Amino acid sequence: SRGGASAPGMDVESPEAVILEWRPEVVENFNLGRLCAAYLVEESCTWWRPWNFLHPACWLLRCFEKPLCRYLCGALGEEDFPLVIPVSLAEGLNGQVWLPESRLIVILWLQFRDRRWIRRTQVVAVDGTIDEIANAVKCQTFPPDLRELDPRLADFTEPIAVDFKIGLSWSSPSRLNLQLNDLSLRLGLPQ
């Protein structure tokens, strides 16, 4: 996406977010649109979920799915339209790596012409979120002494501590570069 407001010295045209997109053919291959429709209509309105089953919205959706889809298709037109869902992922362990709280936006491009309700899917992460994740992973990836990573570094007399800052820059609207800035490293050479 293109940036609007910018910080001093920043190109006004530089993007401010990364968008991961699953094109219609990928969504179709995974049958995501049909699975979503089936889940909403059939799975959520079942005897196995008694509280859902007793809710009037469940009955309305189950009984009036086709007329409701025809109405939405007529009201919204033939074009796909976005359903924007903000998602907040709590901080915590993901495998063996701790990740900070992340805020993402999931965009589902919907249509109601047929039962393939979802046509495209996008996940948007702003630069700041990517920067926070990269710095959190950096802190957990490098040990305090790099000699632990490679036996060829064992001859150095002092712990090898590496420090750097991670920065993001856009070389073009479609290319995000990860930069290592302010690299500091002290090597204790053998006598």
C-alpha angles and dihedrals in degrees: 000000000000122000124245110184116030140193119248111286093015121123110249090219096055116114120249101200144036116235120201109197133192107202123222093262091055092048089048093050090055090043088229096153095054093041091054092049092047091049094050096045103033111021099041092047101054138116088248089069102047097176091053091043092056094049114102093223089062092055092045092051093046096046099037103034096120097042090044091052091048090050093048091046090052095043097044098035131230095296123099113254130201128250105197117205120184111214126195116197113202120233115261148099120324103187103314097333125087112223127195123238108289131198117208135170120224115200118195114192105213137194132173102202090107137357093280091094097169114063103167136007129207133182117200125199121179120228093254092058092051090047092051092049092047092051093046091051091046092056091053098041103057118064119222088253119040090202086081090065100054129023090213088072093057094098093069110103100216133045111276106229116182122197130180142148122242117226134180126216134171115229089181135356090269101037124075115190124205110215130195107213133184094016112192125184132163120201120195102210120210115255 
